[in-house]
């Protein structure tokens, strides 16, 4: 049995208990979780797929920048 995807309420409770700046929860299978403050999403840095997502975003930016410059 794999990791459980936490609900947003469970993420909020975890944040209140741990008070960490970055969300690093090995028990949570979610890649994206709600931000602690404000609107939007942030990344669960304990999930290995988070690093794949970051590298993919950087690669897309690099490719677009290269194509525009010619």
N, CA, C and O atoms as a Tripos MOL2 file, in Angstrom:
@<TRIPOS>MOLECULE
protein
  280   279    70     0     0
PROTEIN
NO_CHARGES

@<TRIPOS>ATOM
      1 N           0.8360   -1.1830    0.0000 N.3       1 UNK1
      2 CA          0.0000    0.0000    0.0000 C.3       1 UNK1
      3 C           0.8790    1.2460    0.0000 C.2       1 UNK1
      4 O           1.8200    1.3380    0.7880 O.2       1 UNK1
      5 N           0.5840    2.1970   -0.8710 N.am      2 UNK2
      6 CA          1.3850    3.4000   -1.0190 C.3       2 UNK2
      7 C           1.0140    4.4890   -0.0360 C.2       2 UNK2
      8 O           0.2550    4.2790    0.9100 O.2       2 UNK2
      9 N           1.5640    5.6390   -0.2880 N.am      3 UNK3
     10 CA          1.2720    6.8000    0.5530 C.3       3 UNK3
     11 C          -0.1530    7.2710    0.3230 C.2       3 UNK3
     12 O          -0.7420    7.0410   -0.7330 O.2       3 UNK3
     13 N          -0.6900    7.9310    1.3310 N.am      4 UNK4
     14 CA         -2.0410    8.4750    1.2680 C.3       4 UNK4
     15 C          -1.9890    9.9200    0.7890 C.2       4 UNK4
     16 O          -1.1130   10.6850    1.1930 O.2       4 UNK4
     17 N          -2.9300   10.2870   -0.0720 N.am      5 UNK5
     18 CA         -3.0700   11.6930   -0.4720 C.3       5 UNK5
     19 C          -3.8440   12.4230    0.6250 C.2       5 UNK5
     20 O          -5.0000   12.1030    0.9000 O.2       5 UNK5
     21 N          -3.2060   13.3870    1.2330 N.am      6 UNK6
     22 CA         -3.8120   14.1210    2.3280 C.3       6 UNK6
     23 C          -4.8210   15.1320    1.7950 C.2       6 UNK6
     24 O          -4.6500   15.6820    0.7070 O.2       6 UNK6
     25 N          -5.8670   15.3680    2.5700 N.am      7 UNK7
     26 CA         -6.8340   16.4080    2.2260 C.3       7 UNK7
     27 C          -6.2390   17.7610    2.5990 C.2       7 UNK7
     28 O          -5.2550   17.8390    3.3350 O.2       7 UNK7
     29 N          -6.8500   18.8230    2.0820 N.am      8 UNK8
     30 CA         -6.3440   20.1630    2.3800 C.3       8 UNK8
     31 C          -6.4700   20.4940    3.8590 C.2       8 UNK8
     32 O          -5.6660   21.2550    4.3970 O.2       8 UNK8
     33 N          -7.4670   19.9310    4.5140 N.am      9 UNK9
     34 CA         -7.6240   20.1470    5.9590 C.3       9 UNK9
     35 C          -6.4830   19.4770    6.7240 C.2       9 UNK9
     36 O          -5.9660   20.0430    7.6870 O.2       9 UNK9
     37 N          -6.0870   18.2720    6.2990 N.am     10 UNK10
     38 CA         -4.9730   17.5810    6.9430 C.3      10 UNK10
     39 C          -3.6590   18.3310    6.7200 C.2      10 UNK10
     40 O          -2.8140   18.3910    7.6130 O.2      10 UNK10
     41 N          -3.4950   18.8970    5.5330 N.am     11 UNK11
     42 CA         -2.2950   19.6870    5.2440 C.3      11 UNK11
     43 C          -2.2550   20.9110    6.1560 C.2      11 UNK11
     44 O          -1.2020   21.2360    6.7050 O.2      11 UNK11
     45 N          -3.3820   21.5910    6.3240 N.am     12 UNK12
     46 CA         -3.4420   22.7720    7.1970 C.3      12 UNK12
     47 C          -3.1050   22.4100    8.6370 C.2      12 UNK12
     48 O          -2.3920   23.1440    9.3220 O.2      12 UNK12
     49 N          -3.6250   21.2690    9.0900 N.am     13 UNK13
     50 CA         -3.3390   20.8160   10.4550 C.3      13 UNK13
     51 C          -1.8510   20.4960   10.6000 C.2      13 UNK13
     52 O          -1.2430   20.8360   11.6150 O.2      13 UNK13
     53 N          -1.2580   19.8450    9.5940 N.am     14 UNK14
     54 CA          0.1640   19.5180    9.6320 C.3      14 UNK14
     55 C           0.9980   20.7910    9.7100 C.2      14 UNK14
     56 O           1.9600   20.8700   10.4740 O.2      14 UNK14
     57 N           0.6180   21.7880    8.9100 N.am     15 UNK15
     58 CA          1.3400   23.0680    8.9160 C.3      15 UNK15
     59 C           1.2560   23.7400   10.2860 C.2      15 UNK15
     60 O           2.2430   24.2940   10.7690 O.2      15 UNK15
     61 N           0.0830   23.6900   10.9080 N.am     16 UNK16
     62 CA         -0.0890   24.3210   12.2180 C.3      16 UNK16
     63 C           0.7690   23.6270   13.2780 C.2      16 UNK16
     64 O           1.2920   24.2800   14.1810 O.2      16 UNK16
     65 N           0.9110   22.3130   13.1650 N.am     17 UNK17
     66 CA          1.6890   21.5670   14.1550 C.3      17 UNK17
     67 C           3.1970   21.7240   13.9450 C.2      17 UNK17
     68 O           3.9450   21.7960   14.9200 O.2      17 UNK17
     69 N           3.6520   21.7770   12.6940 N.am     18 UNK18
     70 CA          5.0870   21.7600   12.4110 C.3      18 UNK18
     71 C           5.7050   23.1250   12.1900 C.2      18 UNK18
     72 O           6.8980   23.3020   12.4350 O.2      18 UNK18
     73 N           4.9380   24.0810   11.7410 N.am     19 UNK19
     74 CA          5.4080   25.4590   11.5390 C.3      19 UNK19
     75 C           6.7210   25.5300   10.7510 C.2      19 UNK19
     76 O           7.6710   26.1890   11.1740 O.2      19 UNK19
     77 N           6.7630   24.8560    9.6210 N.am     20 UNK20
     78 CA          7.9310   24.9050    8.7560 C.3      20 UNK20
     79 C           7.6630   25.8330    7.5930 C.2      20 UNK20
     80 O           6.5190   25.9880    7.1670 O.2      20 UNK20
     81 N           8.7200   26.4550    7.0750 N.am     21 UNK21
     82 CA          8.5670   27.3720    5.9560 C.3      21 UNK21
     83 C           8.2190   26.6150    4.6690 C.2      21 UNK21
     84 O           7.3520   27.0430    3.9080 O.2      21 UNK21
     85 N           8.8970   25.4920    4.4330 N.am     22 UNK22
     86 CA          8.6220   24.6650    3.2620 C.3      22 UNK22
     87 C           7.7760   23.4730    3.6690 C.2      22 UNK22
     88 O           7.8990   22.9590    4.7810 O.2      22 UNK22
     89 N           6.9110   23.0360    2.7530 N.am     23 UNK23
     90 CA          6.0990   21.8490    3.0270 C.3      23 UNK23
     91 C           6.9170   20.6290    2.6290 C.2      23 UNK23
     92 O           7.1470   20.3960    1.4430 O.2      23 UNK23
     93 N           7.3590   19.8500    3.6120 N.am     24 UNK24
     94 CA          8.1790   18.6590    3.3980 C.3      24 UNK24
     95 C           7.5660   17.5490    4.2330 C.2      24 UNK24
     96 O           7.9610   17.3350    5.3790 O.2      24 UNK24
     97 N           6.5920   16.8380    3.6540 N.am     25 UNK25
     98 CA          5.8580   15.8050    4.3720 C.3      25 UNK25
     99 C           5.9720   14.4880    3.6170 C.2      25 UNK25
    100 O           5.3400   14.3130    2.5750 O.2      25 UNK25
    101 N           6.7720   13.5630    4.1310 N.am     26 UNK26
    102 CA          7.0010   12.2740    3.4800 C.3      26 UNK26
    103 C           5.7620   11.3920    3.4790 C.2      26 UNK26
    104 O           5.6580   10.4870    2.6510 O.2      26 UNK26
    105 N           4.8290   11.6310    4.3770 N.am     27 UNK27
    106 CA          3.6330   10.8080    4.4630 C.3      27 UNK27
    107 C           2.5700   11.2020    3.4400 C.2      27 UNK27
    108 O           1.6430   10.4310    3.1930 O.2      27 UNK27
    109 N           2.6870   12.3750    2.8480 N.am     28 UNK28
    110 CA          1.7000   12.9060    1.9010 C.3      28 UNK28
    111 C           2.1390   12.5980    0.4740 C.2      28 UNK28
    112 O           3.2680   12.9080    0.0930 O.2      28 UNK28
    113 N           1.2530   11.9890   -0.3210 N.am     29 UNK29
    114 CA          1.5600   11.6280   -1.7060 C.3      29 UNK29
    115 C           1.3070   12.7750   -2.6790 C.2      29 UNK29
    116 O           1.6890   12.6750   -3.8450 O.2      29 UNK29
    117 N           0.6780   13.8560   -2.2370 N.am     30 UNK30
    118 CA          0.4070   14.9870   -3.1300 C.3      30 UNK30
    119 C           1.6910   15.6730   -3.5540 C.2      30 UNK30
    120 O           2.6270   15.8110   -2.7660 O.2      30 UNK30
    121 N           1.7260   16.1040   -4.8160 N.am     31 UNK31
    122 CA          2.8580   16.9110   -5.2820 C.3      31 UNK31
    123 C           2.5790   18.3740   -4.9830 C.2      31 UNK31
    124 O           3.4460   19.0920   -4.4850 O.2      31 UNK31
    125 N           1.3650   18.8110   -5.2890 N.am     32 UNK32
    126 CA          0.9650   20.1980   -5.0510 C.3      32 UNK32
    127 C           0.0020   20.2540   -3.8680 C.2      32 UNK32
    128 O          -0.9220   19.4480   -3.7620 O.2      32 UNK32
    129 N           0.2360   21.2190   -2.9850 N.am     33 UNK33
    130 CA         -0.6100   21.4270   -1.8080 C.3      33 UNK33
    131 C          -0.9330   22.9140   -1.7070 C.2      33 UNK33
    132 O          -0.2170   23.7370   -2.2780 O.2      33 UNK33
    133 N          -2.0010   23.2750   -0.9890 N.am     34 UNK34
    134 CA         -2.3300   24.7030   -0.8630 C.3      34 UNK34
    135 C          -1.2580   25.4460   -0.0750 C.2      34 UNK34
    136 O          -0.6500   24.9050    0.8480 O.2      34 UNK34
    137 N          -1.0430   26.7000   -0.4650 N.am     35 UNK35
    138 CA         -0.0800   27.5380    0.2430 C.3      35 UNK35
    139 C          -0.5230   27.7800    1.6740 C.2      35 UNK35
    140 O          -1.7110   27.7090    1.9900 O.2      35 UNK35
    141 N           0.4280   28.0610    2.5240 N.am     36 UNK36
    142 CA          0.1160   28.3520    3.9200 C.3      36 UNK36
    143 C          -0.5870   29.6990    4.0460 C.2      36 UNK36
    144 O          -1.4900   29.8620    4.8670 O.2      36 UNK36
    145 N          -0.1690   30.6610    3.2300 N.am     37 UNK37
    146 CA         -0.7540   31.9980    3.2730 C.3      37 UNK37
    147 C          -1.1280   32.4180    1.8650 C.2      37 UNK37
    148 O          -0.3810   32.1540    0.9230 O.2      37 UNK37
    149 N          -2.2550   33.0580    1.7100 N.am     38 UNK38
    150 CA         -2.6700   33.5410    0.4040 C.3      38 UNK38
    151 C          -3.3010   32.4460   -0.4420 C.2      38 UNK38
    152 O          -3.6980   31.3950    0.0590 O.2      38 UNK38
    153 N          -3.3810   32.7230   -1.7460 N.am     39 UNK39
    154 CA         -4.0120   31.8030   -2.6710 C.3      39 UNK39
    155 C          -2.9630   31.0640   -3.4840 C.2      39 UNK39
    156 O          -1.8330   31.5310   -3.6300 O.2      39 UNK39
    157 N          -3.3400   29.9230   -4.0060 N.am     40 UNK40
    158 CA         -2.4550   29.1840   -4.8890 C.3      40 UNK40
    159 C          -1.9530   27.8970   -4.2770 C.2      40 UNK40
    160 O          -2.3950   27.4660   -3.2120 O.2      40 UNK40
    161 N          -1.0120   27.2980   -4.9880 N.am     41 UNK41
    162 CA         -0.4590   26.0170   -4.5750 C.3      41 UNK41
    163 C           1.0510   26.1290   -4.4200 C.2      41 UNK41
    164 O           1.6850   27.0240   -4.9790 O.2      41 UNK41
    165 N           1.6060   25.2150   -3.6600 N.am     42 UNK42
    166 CA          3.0480   25.0920   -3.5130 C.3      42 UNK42
    167 C           3.4040   23.6180   -3.6600 C.2      42 UNK42
    168 O           2.5240   22.7880   -3.8870 O.2      42 UNK42
    169 N           4.6620   23.2920   -3.5360 N.am     43 UNK43
    170 CA          5.1360   21.9350   -3.7960 C.3      43 UNK43
    171 C           5.4740   21.2220   -2.4890 C.2      43 UNK43
    172 O           6.0120   21.8160   -1.5550 O.2      43 UNK43
    173 N           5.1440   19.9310   -2.4510 N.am     44 UNK44
    174 CA          5.5780   19.0550   -1.3700 C.3      44 UNK44
    175 C           6.9820   18.5810   -1.7190 C.2      44 UNK44
    176 O           7.1400   17.6950   -2.5590 O.2      44 UNK44
    177 N           7.9890   19.1460   -1.0970 N.am     45 UNK45
    178 CA          9.3830   18.8730   -1.4390 C.3      45 UNK45
    179 C           9.8330   17.4810   -1.0360 C.2      45 UNK45
    180 O          10.9280   17.0690   -1.4190 O.2      45 UNK45
    181 N           9.0380   16.7420   -0.2810 N.am     46 UNK46
    182 CA          9.3800   15.3690    0.0910 C.3      46 UNK46
    183 C           8.9880   14.3800   -1.0000 C.2      46 UNK46
    184 O           9.4010   13.2210   -0.9520 O.2      46 UNK46
    185 N           8.2100   14.8070   -1.9710 N.am     47 UNK47
    186 CA          7.7860   13.9410   -3.0620 C.3      47 UNK47
    187 C           8.8230   14.0180   -4.1850 C.2      47 UNK47
    188 O           9.0970   15.1070   -4.6900 O.2      47 UNK47
    189 N           9.4040   12.8790   -4.5840 N.am     48 UNK48
    190 CA         10.4260   12.8960   -5.6360 C.3      48 UNK48
    191 C           9.9170   13.4620   -6.9670 C.2      48 UNK48
    192 O          10.7040   14.0280   -7.7260 O.2      48 UNK48
    193 N           8.6490   13.3240   -7.2600 N.am     49 UNK49
    194 CA          8.1080   13.8670   -8.5040 C.3      49 UNK49
    195 C           8.1150   15.3900   -8.5240 C.2      49 UNK49
    196 O           8.0310   15.9930   -9.5940 O.2      49 UNK49
    197 N           8.2130   16.0130   -7.3680 N.am     50 UNK50
    198 CA          8.2800   17.4750   -7.3050 C.3      50 UNK50
    199 C           9.5230   17.9750   -8.0420 C.2      50 UNK50
    200 O           9.4770   19.0030   -8.7180 O.2      50 UNK50
    201 N          10.6110   17.2600   -7.9120 N.am     51 UNK51
    202 CA         11.8460   17.6640   -8.5820 C.3      51 UNK51
    203 C          11.7430   17.4770  -10.0930 C.2      51 UNK51
    204 O          12.3110   18.2580  -10.8570 O.2      51 UNK51
    205 N          11.0290   16.4570  -10.5200 N.am     52 UNK52
    206 CA         10.7900   16.2500  -11.9510 C.3      52 UNK52
    207 C           9.9790   17.4070  -12.5110 C.2      52 UNK52
    208 O          10.2710   17.9020  -13.6000 O.2      52 UNK52
    209 N           8.9680   17.8390  -11.7780 N.am     53 UNK53
    210 CA          8.1360   18.9670  -12.2090 C.3      53 UNK53
    211 C           8.9780   20.2350  -12.3240 C.2      53 UNK53
    212 O           8.8660   20.9590  -13.3130 O.2      53 UNK53
    213 N           9.8010   20.5110  -11.3470 N.am     54 UNK54
    214 CA         10.6410   21.7110  -11.3670 C.3      54 UNK54
    215 C          11.6040   21.6770  -12.5460 C.2      54 UNK54
    216 O          11.7700   22.6840  -13.2340 O.2      54 UNK54
    217 N          12.2410   20.5370  -12.7890 N.am     55 UNK55
    218 CA         13.1690   20.4180  -13.9170 C.3      55 UNK55
    219 C          12.4270   20.5990  -15.2390 C.2      55 UNK55
    220 O          12.9450   21.2350  -16.1570 O.2      55 UNK55
    221 N          11.2200   20.0470  -15.3430 N.am     56 UNK56
    222 CA         10.4350   20.1930  -16.5690 C.3      56 UNK56
    223 C          10.0690   21.6560  -16.8190 C.2      56 UNK56
    224 O          10.1480   22.1190  -17.9570 O.2      56 UNK56
    225 N           9.6790   22.3770  -15.7990 N.am     57 UNK57
    226 CA          9.3380   23.7920  -15.9490 C.3      57 UNK57
    227 C          10.5680   24.5860  -16.3870 C.2      57 UNK57
    228 O          10.4710   25.4330  -17.2750 O.2      57 UNK57
    229 N          11.7040   24.3240  -15.7810 N.am     58 UNK58
    230 CA         12.9320   25.0240  -16.1620 C.3      58 UNK58
    231 C          13.3120   24.6830  -17.6040 C.2      58 UNK58
    232 O          13.7480   25.5580  -18.3520 O.2      58 UNK58
    233 N          13.1490   23.4220  -17.9950 N.am     59 UNK59
    234 CA         13.4640   23.0100  -19.3730 C.3      59 UNK59
    235 C          12.5650   23.7090  -20.3800 C.2      59 UNK59
    236 O          13.0410   24.1470  -21.4280 O.2      59 UNK59
    237 N          11.2780   23.8220  -20.0850 N.am     60 UNK60
    238 CA         10.3480   24.5100  -20.9850 C.3      60 UNK60
    239 C          10.7360   25.9760  -21.1180 C.2      60 UNK60
    240 O          10.7290   26.5190  -22.2240 O.2      60 UNK60
    241 N          11.0680   26.6140  -20.0240 N.am     61 UNK61
    242 CA         11.4900   28.0180  -20.0700 C.3      61 UNK61
    243 C          12.7570   28.1530  -20.9100 C.2      61 UNK61
    244 O          12.8620   29.0720  -21.7210 O.2      61 UNK61
    245 N          13.7130   27.2550  -20.7270 N.am     62 UNK62
    246 CA         14.9490   27.2950  -21.4930 C.3      62 UNK62
    247 C          14.6890   27.1110  -22.9930 C.2      62 UNK62
    248 O          15.2680   27.8230  -23.8130 O.2      62 UNK62
    249 N          13.8240   26.1640  -23.3510 N.am     63 UNK63
    250 CA         13.5070   25.9200  -24.7620 C.3      63 UNK63
    251 C          12.8150   27.1290  -25.3710 C.2      63 UNK63
    252 O          13.1710   27.5540  -26.4700 O.2      63 UNK63
    253 N          11.8370   27.6850  -24.6790 N.am     64 UNK64
    254 CA         11.1340   28.8610  -25.1940 C.3      64 UNK64
    255 C          12.1030   30.0250  -25.3690 C.2      64 UNK64
    256 O          12.0590   30.7270  -26.3800 O.2      64 UNK64
    257 N          12.9610   30.2240  -24.4050 N.am     65 UNK65
    258 CA         13.9400   31.3210  -24.4840 C.3      65 UNK65
    259 C          14.8930   31.1140  -25.6670 C.2      65 UNK65
    260 O          15.2460   32.0690  -26.3600 O.2      65 UNK65
    261 N          15.3000   29.8800  -25.8900 N.am     66 UNK66
    262 CA         16.2020   29.5770  -26.9940 C.3      66 UNK66
    263 C          15.5200   29.7860  -28.3330 C.2      66 UNK66
    264 O          16.1370   30.3100  -29.2600 O.2      66 UNK66
    265 N          14.2630   29.3890  -28.4580 N.am     67 UNK67
    266 CA         13.5210   29.5460  -29.7210 C.3      67 UNK67
    267 C          13.2850   31.0160  -30.0210 C.2      67 UNK67
    268 O          13.3940   31.4270  -31.1760 O.2      67 UNK67
    269 N          12.9670   31.8140  -29.0190 N.am     68 UNK68
    270 CA         12.7020   33.2380  -29.2350 C.3      68 UNK68
    271 C          13.9790   33.9610  -29.6700 C.2      68 UNK68
    272 O          13.9340   34.8190  -30.5510 O.2      68 UNK68
    273 N          15.0990   33.6240  -29.0650 N.am     69 UNK69
    274 CA         16.3630   34.2880  -29.4190 C.3      69 UNK69
    275 C          16.8410   33.8980  -30.8200 C.2      69 UNK69
    276 O          17.5920   34.6370  -31.4560 O.2      69 UNK69
    277 N          16.3970   32.7280  -31.2950 N.am     70 UNK70
    278 CA         16.7370   32.3090  -32.6520 C.3      70 UNK70
    279 C          18.0350   31.6650  -32.6900 C.2      70 UNK70
    280 O          18.4850   31.2460  -33.7570 O.2      70 UNK70
@<TRIPOS>BOND
     1     1     2 1
     2     2     3 1
     3     3     4 2
     4     3     5 am
     5     5     6 1
     6     6     7 1
     7     7     8 2
     8     7     9 am
     9     9    10 1
    10    10    11 1
    11    11    12 2
    12    11    13 am
    13    13    14 1
    14    14    15 1
    15    15    16 2
    16    15    17 am
    17    17    18 1
    18    18    19 1
    19    19    20 2
    20    19    21 am
    21    21    22 1
    22    22    23 1
    23    23    24 2
    24    23    25 am
    25    25    26 1
    26    26    27 1
    27    27    28 2
    28    27    29 am
    29    29    30 1
    30    30    31 1
    31    31    32 2
    32    31    33 am
    33    33    34 1
    34    34    35 1
    35    35    36 2
    36    35    37 am
    37    37    38 1
    38    38    39 1
    39    39    40 2
    40    39    41 am
    41    41    42 1
    42    42    43 1
    43    43    44 2
    44    43    45 am
    45    45    46 1
    46    46    47 1
    47    47    48 2
    48    47    49 am
    49    49    50 1
    50    50    51 1
    51    51    52 2
    52    51    53 am
    53    53    54 1
    54    54    55 1
    55    55    56 2
    56    55    57 am
    57    57    58 1
    58    58    59 1
    59    59    60 2
    60    59    61 am
    61    61    62 1
    62    62    63 1
    63    63    64 2
    64    63    65 am
    65    65    66 1
    66    66    67 1
    67    67    68 2
    68    67    69 am
    69    69    70 1
    70    70    71 1
    71    71    72 2
    72    71    73 am
    73    73    74 1
    74    74    75 1
    75    75    76 2
    76    75    77 am
    77    77    78 1
    78    78    79 1
    79    79    80 2
    80    79    81 am
    81    81    82 1
    82    82    83 1
    83    83    84 2
    84    83    85 am
    85    85    86 1
    86    86    87 1
    87    87    88 2
    88    87    89 am
    89    89    90 1
    90    90    91 1
    91    91    92 2
    92    91    93 am
    93    93    94 1
    94    94    95 1
    95    95    96 2
    96    95    97 am
    97    97    98 1
    98    98    99 1
    99    99   100 2
   100    99   101 am
   101   101   102 1
   102   102   103 1
   103   103   104 2
   104   103   105 am
   105   105   106 1
   106   106   107 1
   107   107   108 2
   108   107   109 am
   109   109   110 1
   110   110   111 1
   111   111   112 2
   112   111   113 am
   113   113   114 1
   114   114   115 1
   115   115   116 2
   116   115   117 am
   117   117   118 1
   118   118   119 1
   119   119   120 2
   120   119   121 am
   121   121   122 1
   122   122   123 1
   123   123   124 2
   124   123   125 am
   125   125   126 1
   126   126   127 1
   127   127   128 2
   128   127   129 am
   129   129   130 1
   130   130   131 1
   131   131   132 2
   132   131   133 am
   133   133   134 1
   134   134   135 1
   135   135   136 2
   136   135   137 am
   137   137   138 1
   138   138   139 1
   139   139   140 2
   140   139   141 am
   141   141   142 1
   142   142   143 1
   143   143   144 2
   144   143   145 am
   145   145   146 1
   146   146   147 1
   147   147   148 2
   148   147   149 am
   149   149   150 1
   150   150   151 1
   151   151   152 2
   152   151   153 am
   153   153   154 1
   154   154   155 1
   155   155   156 2
   156   155   157 am
   157   157   158 1
   158   158   159 1
   159   159   160 2
   160   159   161 am
   161   161   162 1
   162   162   163 1
   163   163   164 2
   164   163   165 am
   165   165   166 1
   166   166   167 1
   167   167   168 2
   168   167   169 am
   169   169   170 1
   170   170   171 1
   171   171   172 2
   172   171   173 am
   173   173   174 1
   174   174   175 1
   175   175   176 2
   176   175   177 am
   177   177   178 1
   178   178   179 1
   179   179   180 2
   180   179   181 am
   181   181   182 1
   182   182   183 1
   183   183   184 2
   184   183   185 am
   185   185   186 1
   186   186   187 1
   187   187   188 2
   188   187   189 am
   189   189   190 1
   190   190   191 1
   191   191   192 2
   192   191   193 am
   193   193   194 1
   194   194   195 1
   195   195   196 2
   196   195   197 am
   197   197   198 1
   198   198   199 1
   199   199   200 2
   200   199   201 am
   201   201   202 1
   202   202   203 1
   203   203   204 2
   204   203   205 am
   205   205   206 1
   206   206   207 1
   207   207   208 2
   208   207   209 am
   209   209   210 1
   210   210   211 1
   211   211   212 2
   212   211   213 am
   213   213   214 1
   214   214   215 1
   215   215   216 2
   216   215   217 am
   217   217   218 1
   218   218   219 1
   219   219   220 2
   220   219   221 am
   221   221   222 1
   222   222   223 1
   223   223   224 2
   224   223   225 am
   225   225   226 1
   226   226   227 1
   227   227   228 2
   228   227   229 am
   229   229   230 1
   230   230   231 1
   231   231   232 2
   232   231   233 am
   233   233   234 1
   234   234   235 1
   235   235   236 2
   236   235   237 am
   237   237   238 1
   238   238   239 1
   239   239   240 2
   240   239   241 am
   241   241   242 1
   242   242   243 1
   243   243   244 2
   244   243   245 am
   245   245   246 1
   246   246   247 1
   247   247   248 2
   248   247   249 am
   249   249   250 1
   250   250   251 1
   251   251   252 2
   252   251   253 am
   253   253   254 1
   254   254   255 1
   255   255   256 2
   256   255   257 am
   257   257   258 1
   258   258   259 1
   259   259   260 2
   260   259   261 am
   261   261   262 1
   262   262   263 1
   263   263   264 2
   264   263   265 am
   265   265   266 1
   266   266   267 1
   267   267   268 2
   268   267   269 am
   269   269   270 1
   270   270   271 1
   271   271   272 2
   272   271   273 am
   273   273   274 1
   274   274   275 1
   275   275   276 2
   276   275   277 am
   277   277   278 1
   278   278   279 1
   279   279   280 2
@<TRIPOS>SUBSTRUCTURE
     1 UNK1         2 RESIDUE 1 A UNK
     2 UNK2         6 RESIDUE 1 A UNK
     3 UNK3        10 RESIDUE 1 A UNK
     4 UNK4        14 RESIDUE 1 A UNK
     5 UNK5        18 RESIDUE 1 A UNK
     6 UNK6        22 RESIDUE 1 A UNK
     7 UNK7        26 RESIDUE 1 A UNK
     8 UNK8        30 RESIDUE 1 A UNK
     9 UNK9        34 RESIDUE 1 A UNK
    10 UNK10       38 RESIDUE 1 A UNK
    11 UNK11       42 RESIDUE 1 A UNK
    12 UNK12       46 RESIDUE 1 A UNK
    13 UNK13       50 RESIDUE 1 A UNK
    14 UNK14       54 RESIDUE 1 A UNK
    15 UNK15       58 RESIDUE 1 A UNK
    16 UNK16       62 RESIDUE 1 A UNK
    17 UNK17       66 RESIDUE 1 A UNK
    18 UNK18       70 RESIDUE 1 A UNK
    19 UNK19       74 RESIDUE 1 A UNK
    20 UNK20       78 RESIDUE 1 A UNK
    21 UNK21       82 RESIDUE 1 A UNK
    22 UNK22       86 RESIDUE 1 A UNK
    23 UNK23       90 RESIDUE 1 A UNK
    24 UNK24       94 RESIDUE 1 A UNK
    25 UNK25       98 RESIDUE 1 A UNK
    26 UNK26      102 RESIDUE 1 A UNK
    27 UNK27      106 RESIDUE 1 A UNK
    28 UNK28      110 RESIDUE 1 A UNK
    29 UNK29      114 RESIDUE 1 A UNK
    30 UNK30      118 RESIDUE 1 A UNK
    31 UNK31      122 RESIDUE 1 A UNK
    32 UNK32      126 RESIDUE 1 A UNK
    33 UNK33      130 RESIDUE 1 A UNK
    34 UNK34      134 RESIDUE 1 A UNK
    35 UNK35      138 RESIDUE 1 A UNK
    36 UNK36      142 RESIDUE 1 A UNK
    37 UNK37      146 RESIDUE 1 A UNK
    38 UNK38      150 RESIDUE 1 A UNK
    39 UNK39      154 RESIDUE 1 A UNK
    40 UNK40      158 RESIDUE 1 A UNK
    41 UNK41      162 RESIDUE 1 A UNK
    42 UNK42      166 RESIDUE 1 A UNK
    43 UNK43      170 RESIDUE 1 A UNK
    44 UNK44      174 RESIDUE 1 A UNK
    45 UNK45      178 RESIDUE 1 A UNK
    46 UNK46      182 RESIDUE 1 A UNK
    47 UNK47      186 RESIDUE 1 A UNK
    48 UNK48      190 RESIDUE 1 A UNK
    49 UNK49      194 RESIDUE 1 A UNK
    50 UNK50      198 RESIDUE 1 A UNK
    51 UNK51      202 RESIDUE 1 A UNK
    52 UNK52      206 RESIDUE 1 A UNK
    53 UNK53      210 RESIDUE 1 A UNK
    54 UNK54      214 RESIDUE 1 A UNK
    55 UNK55      218 RESIDUE 1 A UNK
    56 UNK56      222 RESIDUE 1 A UNK
    57 UNK57      226 RESIDUE 1 A UNK
    58 UNK58      230 RESIDUE 1 A UNK
    59 UNK59      234 RESIDUE 1 A UNK
    60 UNK60      238 RESIDUE 1 A UNK
    61 UNK61      242 RESIDUE 1 A UNK
    62 UNK62      246 RESIDUE 1 A UNK
    63 UNK63      250 RESIDUE 1 A UNK
    64 UNK64      254 RESIDUE 1 A UNK
    65 UNK65      258 RESIDUE 1 A UNK
    66 UNK66      262 RESIDUE 1 A UNK
    67 UNK67      266 RESIDUE 1 A UNK
    68 UNK68      270 RESIDUE 1 A UNK
    69 UNK69      274 RESIDUE 1 A UNK
    70 UNK70      278 RESIDUE 1 A UNK
